[in-house]
Amino acid sequence: MGDFRKGCGIITTGGTADSFTALASNQVAGTVLTPPFDDKAVSLGFKKFMFLGDLADIPYVGVVTSQAEIKNNREIIRRTLAALMESVAWLRANRAESAKMIADKFKVTQVEAEQTYATLIKILNKDGRLNPKIARGYLDLLRQERPIPADFDPQKFLDFSMLPAGR
């Protein structure tokens, strides 16, 4: 097999909506799309090769802030996280209504909305905690570009104390 980079180039297309437009108008041969644009592309005849979340043990989405923000606004952060977790629980408990909301908001078909819902449920965990294996995988990826010590413990920087209890 030859060098895959020959004849290929990287084009910056912007956010997901712009990347979808570039793909749909044949300005690019392929792109990375997030839900629901990935399933909309499939509906247009494009092939979905993989879910990037399956490629490596890295977090797909997350909530981050500074130590100063935690110190100065702990209650606001706690309430924000509680609302976020309540929203995720509602999504899980209300598949049909969630899919309808996705279809209405993003102007996708019901089938595309159902596929997007399935992807969202896959990436949004139930308790809001980052799996230590995923944190280590992300650090391994970062080490390719940054000098991060091998004995660096991500658990020292993860704070789940403000998450709602019992999720």
Contact map, one row per residue, 1 for C-alpha under 8 A:
11100000000000000000000000000000000000000000000000000000000000000000000000000000000000000000000000000000000000000000000000000000000000000000000000000000000000000000000
11110000000000000000000000000000000000000000000000000000000000000000000000000000000000000000000000000000000000000000000000000000000000000000000000000000000000000000000
11111100000000000000000000000000000000000000000000000000000000000000000000000000000000000000000000000000000000000000000000000000000000000000000000000000000000000000000
01111111000000000000000000000000000000000000000000000000000000000000000000000000000000000000000000000000000000000000000000000000000000000000000000000000000000000000000
00111111100000000000000000000000000000000000000000000000000000000000000000000000000000000000000000000000000000000000000000000000000000000000000000000000000000000000000
00111111000000000000000000000000000000000000000000000000000000000000000000000000000000000000000000000000000000000000000000000000000000000000000000000000000000000000000
00011111100000000000000000000000000000000000000000000000000000000000000000000000000000000000000000000000000000000000000000000000000000000000000000000000000000000000000
00011111110000000000000000000000000000000000000000000000000000000000000000000000000000000000000000000000000000000000000000000000000000000000000000000000000000000000000
00001011111000000000000000000000000000000000000000000000000000000000000000000000000000000000000000000000000000000000000000000000000000000000000000000000000000000000000
00000001111100000000000000000000000000000000000000000000000000000000000000000000000000000000000000000000000000000000000000000000000000000000000000000000000000000000000
00000000111110000000000000010000000000000000000000000000000000000000000000000000000000000000000000000000000000000000000000000000000000000000000000000000000000000000000
00000000011111000000000000000000000000000000000000000000000000000000000000000000000000000000000000000000000000000000000000000000000000000000000000000000000000000000000
00000000001111100110010000000000000000000000000000000000000000000000000000000000000000000000000000000000000000000000000000000000000000000000000000000000000000000000000
00000000000111111110000000000000000000000000000000000000000000000000000000000000000000000000000000000000000000000000000000000000000000000000000000000000000000000000000
00000000000011111110000000000000000000000000000000000000000000000000000000000000000000000000000000000000000000000000000000000000000000000000000000000000000000000000000
00000000000001111111000000000001110010000000000000000000000000000000000000000000000000000000000000000000000000000000000000000000000000000000000000000000000000000000000
00000000000001111111100000000000000010000000000000000000000000000000000000000000000000000000000000000000000000000000000000000000000000000000000000000000000000000000000
00000000000011111111110000000000000000000000000000000000000000000000000000000000000000000000000000000000000000000000000000000000000000000000000000000000000000000000000
00000000000011111111111000000011100000000000000000000000000000000000000000000000000000000000000000000000000000000000000000000000000000000000000000000000000000000000000
00000000000000011111111100000010100010001000000000000000000000000000000000000000000000000000000000000000000000000000000000000000000000000000000000000000000000000000000
00000000000000001111111110000000000000000000000000000000000000000000000000000000000000000000000000000000000000000000000000000000000000000000000000000000000000000000000
00000000000010000111111111110000000000000000000000000000000000000000000000000000000000000000000000000000000000000000000000000000000000000000000000000000000000000000000
00000000000000000011111111111110000000000000000000000000000000000000000000000000000000000000000000000000000000000000000000000000000000000000000000000000000000000000000
00000000000000000001111111100000000000001001000000000000000000000000000000000000000000000000000000000000000000000000000000000000000000000000000000000000000000000000000
00000000000000000000111111110000000000000000000000000000000000000000000000000000000000000000000000000000000000000000000000000000000000000000000000000000000000000000000
00000000000000000000011111111000000000000000000000000000000000000000000000000000000000000000000000000000000000000000000000000000000000000000000000000000000000000000000
00000000000000000000011111111000000000000000000000000000000000000000000000000000000000000000000000000000000000000000000000000000000000000000000000000000000000000000000
00000000001000000000011011111110000000000000000000000000000000000000000000000000000000000000000000000000000000000000000000000000000000000000000000000000000000000000000
00000000000000000000001001111110000000000000000000000000000000000000000000000000000000000000000000000000000000000000000000000000000000000000000000000000000000000000000
00000000000000000000001000011111000000000000000000000000000000000000000000000000000000000000000000000000000000000000000000000000000000000000000000000000000000000000000
00000000000000000011001000011111100000000000000000000000000000000000000000000000000000000000000000000000000000000000000000000000000000000000000000000000000000000000000
00000000000000010010000000000111110000000000000000000000000000000000000000000000000000000000000000000000000000000000000000000000000000000000000000000000000000000000000
00000000000000010011000000000011111011000000000000000000000000000000000000000000000000000000000000000000000000000000000000000000000000000000000000000000000000000000000
00000000000000010000000000000001111111000000000000000000000000000000000000000000000000000000000000000000000000000000000000000000000000000000000000000000000000000000000
00000000000000000000000000000000111111100000000000000000000000000000000000000000000000000000000000000000000000000001001100000000000000000000000000000000000000000000000
00000000000000000000000000000000011111110000000000000000000000000000000000000000000000000000000000000000010100011011000000000000000000000000000000000000000000000000000
00000000000000011001000000000000111111111000000000000000000000000000000000000000000000000000000000000000000000000000000000000000000000000000000000000000000000000000000
00000000000000000000000000000000111111111100000100000000000000000000000000000000000000000000000000000000000000000000000000000000000000000000000000000000000000000000000
00000000000000000000000000000000001111111110000100000000000000000000000000000000000000000000000000000000000000010011000000000000000000000000000000000000000000000000000
00000000000000000000000000000000000111111111000000000000000000000000000000000000000000000000000000000000000100010000000000000000000000000000000000000000000000000000000
00000000000000000001000100000000000011111111111000000000000000000000000000000000000000000000000000000000000000000000000000000000000000000000000000000000000000000000000
00000000000000000000000000000000000001111111111100000000000000000000000000000000000000000000000000000000000000000000000000000000000000000000000000000000000000000000000
00000000000000000000000000000000000000111111110000000000000000000000000000000000000000000000000000000000000000010000000000000000000000000000000000000000000000000000000
00000000000000000000000100000000000000011111110000000000000000000000000000000000000000000000000000000000000000000000000000000000000000000000000000000000000000000000000
00000000000000000000000000000000000000001111111000000000000000000000000000000000000000000000000000000000000000000000000000000000000000000000000000000000000000000000000
00000000000000000000000000000000000000001111111100000000000000000000000000000000000000000000000000000000000000000000000000000000000000000000000000000000000000000000000
00000000000000000000000000000000000000001100111110000000000000000000000000000000000000000000000000000000000000000000000000000000000000000000000000000000000000000000000
00000000000000000000000000000000000001100100011111100000000000000000000000000000000000000000000000000000000000000000000000000000000000000000000000000000000000000000000
00000000000000000000000000000000000000000000001111100000000000000000000000000000000000000000000000000000000000000000000000000000000000000000000000000000000000000000000
00000000000000000000000000000000000000000000000111110110000000000000000000000000000000000000000000000000000000000000000000000000000000000000000000000000000000000000000
00000000000000000000000000000000000000000000000111111110000000000000000000000000000000000000000000000000000000000000000000000000000000000000000000000000000000000000000
00000000000000000000000000000000000000000000000001111111000000000000000000000000000000000000000000000000000000000000000000000000000000000000000000000000000000000000000
00000000000000000000000000000000000000000000000000111111111100000000000000000000000000000000000000000000000000000000000000000000000000000000000000000000000000000000000
00000000000000000000000000000000000000000000000001111111100000000000000000000000000000000000000000000000000000000000000000000000000000000000000000000000000000000000000
00000000000000000000000000000000000000000000000001111111100000000000000000000000000000000000000000000000000000000000000000000000000000000000000000000000000000000000000
00000000000000000000000000000000000000000000000000011111110000000000000000000000000000000000000000000000000000000000000000000000000000001000000000000000000000000000000
00000000000000000000000000000000000000000000000000001111111000000000000000000000000000000000000000000000000000000000000000000000000011111100000000000000000000000000000
00000000000000000000000000000000000000000000000000001001111100000000000000000000000000000000000000000000000000000000000000000000000001101100000000000000000000000000000
00000000000000000000000000000000000000000000000000001000111111000000000000000000000000000000000000000000000000000000000000000000010001100100000000000000000000000000000
00000000000000000000000000000000000000000000000000001000011111000000000000000000000000000000000000000000000000000000000000100000000000000000000000000000000000000000000
00000000000000000000000000000000000000000000000000000000001111100000000000000000000000000000000000000000000000000000000000100000000000000000000000000000000000000000000
00000000000000000000000000000000000000000000000000000000001111110000000000000000000000000000000000000000000000000000000000000000000000000000000000000000000000000000000
00000000000000000000000000000000000000000000000000000000000011111000000000000000000000000000000000000000000000000000000000000000000000000000000000000000000000000000000
00000000000000000000000000000000000000000000000000000000000001111100000000000000000000000000000000000000000000000000000000000000000000000000000000000000000000000000000
00000000000000000000000000000000000000000000000000000000000000111110110000000000000000000000000000000000000000000000000000000000000000000000000000000000000000000000000
00000000000000000000000000000000000000000000000000000000000000011111110000000000000000000000000000000000000000000000000000000000000000000000000000000000000000000000000
00000000000000000000000000000000000000000000000000000000000000001111111000000000000000000000000000000000000000000000000000000000000000000000000000000000000000000000000
00000000000000000000000000000000000000000000000000000000000000000111111100000000000000000000000000000000000000000000000000000000000000000000000000000000000000000000000
00000000000000000000000000000000000000000000000000000000000000001111111111000000000000000000000000000000000000000000000000000000000000000000000000000000000000000000000
00000000000000000000000000000000000000000000000000000000000000001111111111001000000000000000000000000000000000000000000000000000000000000000000000000000000000000000000
00000000000000000000000000000000000000000000000000000000000000000011111111000000000000000000000000000000000000000000000000000000000000000000000000000000000000000000000
00000000000000000000000000000000000000000000000000000000000000000001111111000000000000000000000000000000000000000000000000000000000000000000000000000000000000000000000
00000000000000000000000000000000000000000000000000000000000000000000111111111000000000000000000000000000000000000000000000000000000000000000000000000000000000000000000
00000000000000000000000000000000000000000000000000000000000000000000111111111100000000000000000000000000000000000000000000000000000000000000000000000000000000000100000
00000000000000000000000000000000000000000000000000000000000000000000000011111110000000000000000000000000000000000000000000000000000000000000000000000000000000000000000
00000000000000000000000000000000000000000000000000000000000000000000000011111111000000000000000000000000000000000000000000000000000000000000000000000000000000000000000
00000000000000000000000000000000000000000000000000000000000000000000010011111111100000000000000000000000000000000000000000000000000000000000000000000000000000000100000
00000000000000000000000000000000000000000000000000000000000000000000000001111111110000000000000000000000000000000000000000000000000000000000000000000000000000000111000
00000000000000000000000000000000000000000000000000000000000000000000000000111111111000000000000000000000000000000000000000000000000000000000000000000000000000000000000
00000000000000000000000000000000000000000000000000000000000000000000000000011111111100000000000000000000000000000000000000000000000000000000000000000000000000000000000
00000000000000000000000000000000000000000000000000000000000000000000000000001111111110000000000000000000000000000000000000000000000000000000000000000000000000000111000
00000000000000000000000000000000000000000000000000000000000000000000000000000111111111000000000000000000000000000000000000000000000000000000000000000000000000000011000
00000000000000000000000000000000000000000000000000000000000000000000000000000011111111100000000000000000000000000000000000000000000000000000000000000000000000000000000
00000000000000000000000000000000000000000000000000000000000000000000000000000001111111110000000000000000000000000000000000000000000000000000000000000000000000000000000
00000000000000000000000000000000000000000000000000000000000000000000000000000000111111111000000000000000000000000000000000000111000000000000000000000000000000000001000
00000000000000000000000000000000000000000000000000000000000000000000000000000000011111111100000000000000000000000000000000000000000000000000000000000000000000000000000
00000000000000000000000000000000000000000000000000000000000000000000000000000000001111111110000000000000000000000000000000000000000000000000000000000000000000000000000
00000000000000000000000000000000000000000000000000000000000000000000000000000000000111111111000000000000000000000000000000010100000000000000000000000000000000000000000
00000000000000000000000000000000000000000000000000000000000000000000000000000000000011111111100000000000000000000000000000000100000000000000000000000000000000000000000
00000000000000000000000000000000000000000000000000000000000000000000000000000000000001111111110000000000000000000000000000000000000000000000000000000000000000000000000
00000000000000000000000000000000000000000000000000000000000000000000000000000000000000111111111001000000000000000000000010000000000000000000000000000000000000000000000
00000000000000000000000000000000000000000000000000000000000000000000000000000000000000011111111000000000000000000000000010000000000000000000000000000000000000000000000
00000000000000000000000000000000000000000000000000000000000000000000000000000000000000001111111000000000000000000000000000000000000000000000000000000000000000000000000
00000000000000000000000000000000000000000000000000000000000000000000000000000000000000000111111111000000000000000000000000000000000000000000000000000000000000000000000
00000000000000000000000000000000000000000000000000000000000000000000000000000000000000000011111111100000000000000000100000000000000000000000000000000000000000000000000
00000000000000000000000000000000000000000000000000000000000000000000000000000000000000000000011111110000000000000000000000000000000000000000000000000000000000000000000
00000000000000000000000000000000000000000000000000000000000000000000000000000000000000000000011111111000000000000000000000000000000000000000000000000000000000000000000
00000000000000000000000000000000000000000000000000000000000000000000000000000000000000000010011111111100000000000000100000000000000000000000000000000000000000000000000
00000000000000000000000000000000000000000000000000000000000000000000000000000000000000000000001111111110000001001101100000000000000000000000000000000000000000000000000
00000000000000000000000000000000000000000000000000000000000000000000000000000000000000000000000111111111000001001000000000000000000000000000000000000000000000000000000
00000000000000000000000000000000000000000000000000000000000000000000000000000000000000000000000011111111100000000000000000000000000000000000000000000000000000000000000
00000000000000000000000000000000000000000000000000000000000000000000000000000000000000000000000001111111111100001001100000000000000000000000000000000000000000000000000
00000000000000000000000000000000000000000000000000000000000000000000000000000000000000000000000000111111111111011000000000000000000000000000000000000000000000000000000
00000000000000000000000000000000000000000000000000000000000000000000000000000000000000000000000000011111111100000000000000000000000000000000000000000000000000000000000
00000000000000000000000000000000000000000000000000000000000000000000000000000000000000000000000000001111111000000000000000000000000000000000000000000000000000000000000
00000000000000000000000000000000000100000000000000000000000000000000000000000000000000000000000000000111111100000000000000000000000000000000000000000000000000000000000
00000000000000000000000000000000000000000000000000000000000000000000000000000000000000000000000000000111111110000000000000000000000000000000000000000000000000000000000
00000000000000000000000000000000000100010000000000000000000000000000000000000000000000000000000000000111011111011000000000000000000000000000000000000000000000000000000
00000000000000000000000000000000000000000000000000000000000000000000000000000000000000000000000000000010001111111000000000000000000000000000000000000000000000000000000
00000000000000000000000000000000000000000000000000000000000000000000000000000000000000000000000000110010000111111100000000000000000000000000000000000000000000000000000
00000000000000000000000000000000000000000000000000000000000000000000000000000000000000000000000000000000000011111110000000000000000000000000000000000000000000000000000
00000000000000000000000000000000000100110010000000000000000000000000000000000000000000000000000000000010000111111111000000000000000000000000000000000000000000000000000
00000000000000000000000000000000000100000000000000000000000000000000000000000000000000000000000000110110000111111111100000000000000000000000000000000000000000000000000
00000000000000000000000000000000000000000000000000000000000000000000000000000000000000000000000000100000000001111111110000000000000000000000000000000000000000000000000
00000000000000000000000000000000000100100000000000000000000000000000000000000000000000000000000000000000000000111111111000000000000000000000000000000000000000000000000
00000000000000000000000000000000001100100000000000000000000000000000000000000000000000000000000000100100000000011111111100000000000000000000000000000000000000000000000
00000000000000000000000000000000000000000000000000000000000000000000000000000000000000000000001001100100000000001111111110000000000000000000000000000000000000000000000
00000000000000000000000000000000000000000000000000000000000000000000000000000000000000000000000000000000000000000111111111000000000000000000000000000000000000000000000
00000000000000000000000000000000001000000000000000000000000000000000000000000000000000000000000000000000000000000011111111100000000000000000000000000000000000000000000
00000000000000000000000000000000001000000000000000000000000000000000000000000000000000000000000000000000000000000001111111110000000000000000000000000000000000000000000
00000000000000000000000000000000000000000000000000000000000000000000000000000000000000000011000000000000000000000000111111111000000000000000000000000000000000000000000
00000000000000000000000000000000000000000000000000000000000000000000000000000000000000000000000000000000000000000000011111111000000000000000000000000000000000000000000
00000000000000000000000000000000000000000000000000000000000110000000000000000000000000000000000000000000000000000000001111111000000000000000000000000000000000000000000
00000000000000000000000000000000000000000000000000000000000000000000000000000000000000010000000000000000000000000000000111111101000000000000000000000000000000000000000
00000000000000000000000000000000000000000000000000000000000000000000000000000000000000000000000000000000000000000000000011111111100000000000000000000000000000000000000
00000000000000000000000000000000000000000000000000000000000000000000000000000000000010011000000000000000000000000000000000011111000000000000000000000000000000000000001
00000000000000000000000000000000000000000000000000000000000000000000000000000000000010000000000000000000000000000000000000001111100000000000000000000000000000000010001
00000000000000000000000000000000000000000000000000000000000000000000000000000000000010000000000000000000000000000000000000011111110000000000000000000000000000010010000
00000000000000000000000000000000000000000000000000000000000000000000000000000000000000000000000000000000000000000000000000001011111000000000000000000000000000010000000
00000000000000000000000000000000000000000000000000000000001000000000000000000000000000000000000000000000000000000000000000000001111101100000000000000000000000000000000
00000000000000000000000000000000000000000000000000000000000000000000000000000000000000000000000000000000000000000000000000000000111111100000000000000000000000000000000
00000000000000000000000000000000000000000000000000000000000000000000000000000000000000000000000000000000000000000000000000000000011111110000000000000000011000000000000
00000000000000000000000000000000000000000000000000000000100000000000000000000000000000000000000000000000000000000000000000000000001111111000000000000000000000000000000
00000000000000000000000000000000000000000000000000000000111000000000000000000000000000000000000000000000000000000000000000000000011111111100000000000000000000000000000
00000000000000000000000000000000000000000000000000000000111000000000000000000000000000000000000000000000000000000000000000000000011111111110000000000000010000000000000
00000000000000000000000000000000000000000000000000000000100000000000000000000000000000000000000000000000000000000000000000000000000111111111000000000000010000000000000
00000000000000000000000000000000000000000000000000000001110000000000000000000000000000000000000000000000000000000000000000000000000011111111100000000000000000000000000
00000000000000000000000000000000000000000000000000000000111000000000000000000000000000000000000000000000000000000000000000000000000001111111110000000000000000000000000
00000000000000000000000000000000000000000000000000000000000000000000000000000000000000000000000000000000000000000000000000000000000000111111111000010000000000000000000
00000000000000000000000000000000000000000000000000000000000000000000000000000000000000000000000000000000000000000000000000000000000000011111111100000000000000000000000
00000000000000000000000000000000000000000000000000000000000000000000000000000000000000000000000000000000000000000000000000000000000000001111111110000000000000000000000
00000000000000000000000000000000000000000000000000000000000000000000000000000000000000000000000000000000000000000000000000000000000000000111111111010000000000000000000
00000000000000000000000000000000000000000000000000000000000000000000000000000000000000000000000000000000000000000000000000000000000000000011111111110000000000000000000
00000000000000000000000000000000000000000000000000000000000000000000000000000000000000000000000000000000000000000000000000000000000000000001111111000000000000000000000
00000000000000000000000000000000000000000000000000000000000000000000000000000000000000000000000000000000000000000000000000000000000000000000111111100000000000000000000
00000000000000000000000000000000000000000000000000000000000000000000000000000000000000000000000000000000000000000000000000000000000000000000011111110000000000000000000
00000000000000000000000000000000000000000000000000000000000000000000000000000000000000000000000000000000000000000000000000000000000000000000001011111000000000000000000
00000000000000000000000000000000000000000000000000000000000000000000000000000000000000000000000000000000000000000000000000000000000000000010011001111101000000000000000
00000000000000000000000000000000000000000000000000000000000000000000000000000000000000000000000000000000000000000000000000000000000000000000000000111111000000000000000
00000000000000000000000000000000000000000000000000000000000000000000000000000000000000000000000000000000000000000000000000000000000000000000000000011111000000000000000
00000000000000000000000000000000000000000000000000000000000000000000000000000000000000000000000000000000000000000000000000000000000000000000000000001111100000000000000
00000000000000000000000000000000000000000000000000000000000000000000000000000000000000000000000000000000000000000000000000000000000000000000000000011111110000000000000
00000000000000000000000000000000000000000000000000000000000000000000000000000000000000000000000000000000000000000000000000000000000000000000000000000011111110000000000
00000000000000000000000000000000000000000000000000000000000000000000000000000000000000000000000000000000000000000000000000000000000100110000000000000001111111000000000
00000000000000000000000000000000000000000000000000000000000000000000000000000000000000000000000000000000000000000000000000000000000100000000000000000000111111000000000
00000000000000000000000000000000000000000000000000000000000000000000000000000000000000000000000000000000000000000000000000000000000000000000000000000000111111000000000
00000000000000000000000000000000000000000000000000000000000000000000000000000000000000000000000000000000000000000000000000000000000000000000000000000000111111100000000
00000000000000000000000000000000000000000000000000000000000000000000000000000000000000000000000000000000000000000000000000000000000000000000000000000000011111110000000
00000000000000000000000000000000000000000000000000000000000000000000000000000000000000000000000000000000000000000000000000000000000000000000000000000000000011111100000
00000000000000000000000000000000000000000000000000000000000000000000000000000000000000000000000000000000000000000000000000000001100000000000000000000000000001111110000
00000000000000000000000000000000000000000000000000000000000000000000000000000000000000000000000000000000000000000000000000000000000000000000000000000000000000111110000
00000000000000000000000000000000000000000000000000000000000000000000000001001100100000000000000000000000000000000000000000000000000000000000000000000000000000111111000
00000000000000000000000000000000000000000000000000000000000000000000000000000100110000000000000000000000000000000000000000000011000000000000000000000000000000011111100
00000000000000000000000000000000000000000000000000000000000000000000000000000100110010000000000000000000000000000000000000000000000000000000000000000000000000000111111
00000000000000000000000000000000000000000000000000000000000000000000000000000000000000000000000000000000000000000000000000000000000000000000000000000000000000000011111
00000000000000000000000000000000000000000000000000000000000000000000000000000000000000000000000000000000000000000000000000000000000000000000000000000000000000000001111
00000000000000000000000000000000000000000000000000000000000000000000000000000000000000000000000000000000000000000000000000000110000000000000000000000000000000000001111
